[in-house]
Amino acid sequence: MSLNHPITDWKGRTVWVLGASTGIGAALGRALDEKGAHLIASGRHLNTLESAFPNPRVKKVVLDITDPQGVARALDGLTRDGCLPDCVIWVAGDYSPQPITAPRGFDPVRARQVLETNLVCIYDGLAAILSHWLPLSPRAPAAPPFHICLFSSVAGYRGLPKALAYSASKAGLNALAETAHVELKPLGVDVSIVCPGFVKTRLTDGNDFEMPALITAEQAARFTFKGLARGEFEVHYPKRFSLFMKLLGLLPAAIYLRLIAKVRA
Ligand SMILES: NC(=O)c1ccc[n+]([C@@H]2O[C@H](COP(=O)([O-])OP(=O)(O)OC[C@H]3O[C@@H](n4cnc5c(N)ncnc54)[C@H](OP(=O)(O)O)[C@@H]3O)[C@@H](O)[C@H]2O)c1
C-alpha cells in the first residue's frame, strides 16, 4: 500500500522546482520538461536559470527562499498568470563542511544560515503553498492530488561529524515531513521526502574526503522519479549507501557514537 498517490505521468502537471538552477534540481527540471510537465524553475539568479533552461517554455521565477515573503509573492504571481503549481519539489539547500575545530570552535553565523535555508524558511514556504492549495482540496477525482516533495539527506538520520548544522537541519526536515504527511494526507495533499546519499554537485565539491557510492545529479533525478512513481513517502538512494545509513540510524547511541568516533579518527 503506497503512502502517496504514485506519480507515473508528469504530462500536463504544473511542477515548481525550487533550487532548479544547478545540481539535482537542474537535472530534475530537465527531466520534467522532457516528460511533458509545465516546469517552473526557481533560484536566486536569472542568468543561472536561463543557462540551465534556455527554452522559453520553462517559466523562471527568481526568488530567495530565505525571504519570508518570497514564496508567497511568487505564488500570487503564478496564480495571477494561471499557473498555480500542483506539485512543488523543494530541492534548494545549503551545505559546507562544518567541524567543531580547535582552538576557536565553529562559526555560529554560518550554522544559522544553513538552518535557515534547509529548515526554517520551509515553514514560510509551506504556509504560503497551503494557503493556495487547501481551499482547493480535495481536488476533483480526475485531477492528481497536490504534492509537496522535500529534499532532505541521509545526513539527517544521525548526527554526522563535520555536519554540525547540516545534519540537524535535515533531521528537523525529516520530522517536519512526517508531521506534514500525517496531517495533510486527509486534506488531499501528498508529502514526500527525498534522502540522497552523496551526489556530485557544487554542494559536495568542497568535501575533502572520499564520498562513498557517489552518483551523478542525473542518476539522483532518476532515482527520485522512481520513488515518486512507487508512491513512496521516503525516497532514499543509492540503496547500497542509504540502507547502510538507515542501519546506523537504528543503532543505540552507545554503539553508534563509538563507531562513528572510529570513522572520524
Ligand atoms: N549533493 C549531495 O551530495 C546531496 C546529498 C544529500 C542531499 N542533498 C540535498 O539536495 C538538495 C540539492 O543539492 P545539490 O547538491 O543539487 O546542490 P546545488 O547544486 O548547490 O543546488 C542547490 C540549488 O538550491 C538553490 N538555492 C540555494 N540557496 C537558495 C536560496 N536561498 N534561495 C533560492 N534558491 C536557493 C541554488 O540556486 P542559486 O544558488 O542559483 O540560488 C541551486 O539551484 C539540497 O537540499 C541538498 O541538501 C544533496
PDBQT file of the ligand as one rigid body, heavy atoms in Angstrom, charges set to zero:
ROOT
HETATM    1  N1  LIG A 301      24.837  16.793  -3.357  1.00  0.00    +0.000 N 
HETATM    2  C1  LIG A 301      24.647  15.894  -2.421  1.00  0.00    +0.000 C 
HETATM    3  O1  LIG A 301      25.504  15.005  -2.163  1.00  0.00    +0.000 OA
HETATM    4  C2  LIG A 301      23.395  15.879  -1.608  1.00  0.00    +0.000 A 
HETATM    5  C3  LIG A 301      23.185  14.794  -0.746  1.00  0.00    +0.000 A 
HETATM    6  C4  LIG A 301      22.028  14.759   0.021  1.00  0.00    +0.000 A 
HETATM    7  C5  LIG A 301      21.106  15.778  -0.074  1.00  0.00    +0.000 A 
HETATM    8  N2  LIG A 301      21.330  16.824  -0.915  1.00  0.00    +0.000 N 
HETATM    9  C6  LIG A 301      20.329  17.876  -0.947  1.00  0.00    +0.000 C 
HETATM   10  O2  LIG A 301      19.870  18.038  -2.265  1.00  0.00    +0.000 OA
HETATM   11  C7  LIG A 301      19.491  19.397  -2.493  1.00  0.00    +0.000 C 
HETATM   12  C8  LIG A 301      20.154  19.919  -3.757  1.00  0.00    +0.000 C 
HETATM   13  O3  LIG A 301      21.547  19.888  -3.589  1.00  0.00    +0.000 OA
HETATM   14  P1  LIG A 301      22.579  19.944  -4.796  1.00  0.00    +0.000 P 
HETATM   15  O4  LIG A 301      23.667  19.017  -4.433  1.00  0.00    +0.000 OA
HETATM   16  O5  LIG A 301      21.882  19.798  -6.095  1.00  0.00    +0.000 OA
HETATM   17  O6  LIG A 301      23.141  21.427  -4.601  1.00  0.00    +0.000 OA
HETATM   18  P2  LIG A 301      23.389  22.662  -5.595  1.00  0.00    +0.000 P 
HETATM   19  O7  LIG A 301      23.921  22.192  -6.894  1.00  0.00    +0.000 OA
HETATM   20  O8  LIG A 301      24.192  23.639  -4.813  1.00  0.00    +0.000 OA
HETATM   21  O9  LIG A 301      21.925  23.227  -5.821  1.00  0.00    +0.000 OA
HETATM   22  C9  LIG A 301      21.264  23.964  -4.840  1.00  0.00    +0.000 C 
HETATM   23  C10 LIG A 301      20.127  24.712  -5.505  1.00  0.00    +0.000 C 
HETATM   24  O10 LIG A 301      19.460  25.444  -4.494  1.00  0.00    +0.000 OA
HETATM   25  C11 LIG A 301      19.360  26.813  -4.900  1.00  0.00    +0.000 C 
HETATM   26  N3  LIG A 301      19.402  27.659  -3.707  1.00  0.00    +0.000 N 
HETATM   27  C12 LIG A 301      20.305  27.627  -2.709  1.00  0.00    +0.000 A 
HETATM   28  N4  LIG A 301      20.014  28.562  -1.781  1.00  0.00    +0.000 NA
HETATM   29  C13 LIG A 301      18.878  29.173  -2.211  1.00  0.00    +0.000 A 
HETATM   30  C14 LIG A 301      18.090  30.235  -1.702  1.00  0.00    +0.000 A 
HETATM   31  N5  LIG A 301      18.389  30.836  -0.560  1.00  0.00    +0.000 N 
HETATM   32  N6  LIG A 301      17.001  30.615  -2.416  1.00  0.00    +0.000 NA
HETATM   33  C15 LIG A 301      16.682  30.006  -3.583  1.00  0.00    +0.000 A 
HETATM   34  N7  LIG A 301      17.390  29.010  -4.129  1.00  0.00    +0.000 NA
HETATM   35  C16 LIG A 301      18.493  28.608  -3.440  1.00  0.00    +0.000 A 
HETATM   36  C17 LIG A 301      20.568  27.033  -5.799  1.00  0.00    +0.000 C 
HETATM   37  O11 LIG A 301      20.335  28.093  -6.708  1.00  0.00    +0.000 OA
HETATM   38  P3  LIG A 301      21.080  29.530  -6.679  1.00  0.00    +0.000 P 
HETATM   39  O12 LIG A 301      22.392  29.352  -5.940  1.00  0.00    +0.000 OA
HETATM   40  O13 LIG A 301      21.236  29.861  -8.120  1.00  0.00    +0.000 OA
HETATM   41  O14 LIG A 301      20.132  30.395  -5.950  1.00  0.00    +0.000 OA
HETATM   42  C18 LIG A 301      20.608  25.707  -6.540  1.00  0.00    +0.000 C 
HETATM   43  O15 LIG A 301      19.696  25.721  -7.610  1.00  0.00    +0.000 OA
HETATM   44  C19 LIG A 301      19.862  20.152  -1.206  1.00  0.00    +0.000 C 
HETATM   45  O16 LIG A 301      18.730  20.278  -0.394  1.00  0.00    +0.000 OA
HETATM   46  C20 LIG A 301      20.883  19.230  -0.557  1.00  0.00    +0.000 C 
HETATM   47  O17 LIG A 301      20.933  19.407   0.845  1.00  0.00    +0.000 OA
HETATM   48  C21 LIG A 301      22.447  16.903  -1.688  1.00  0.00    +0.000 A 
ENDROOT
TORSDOF 0
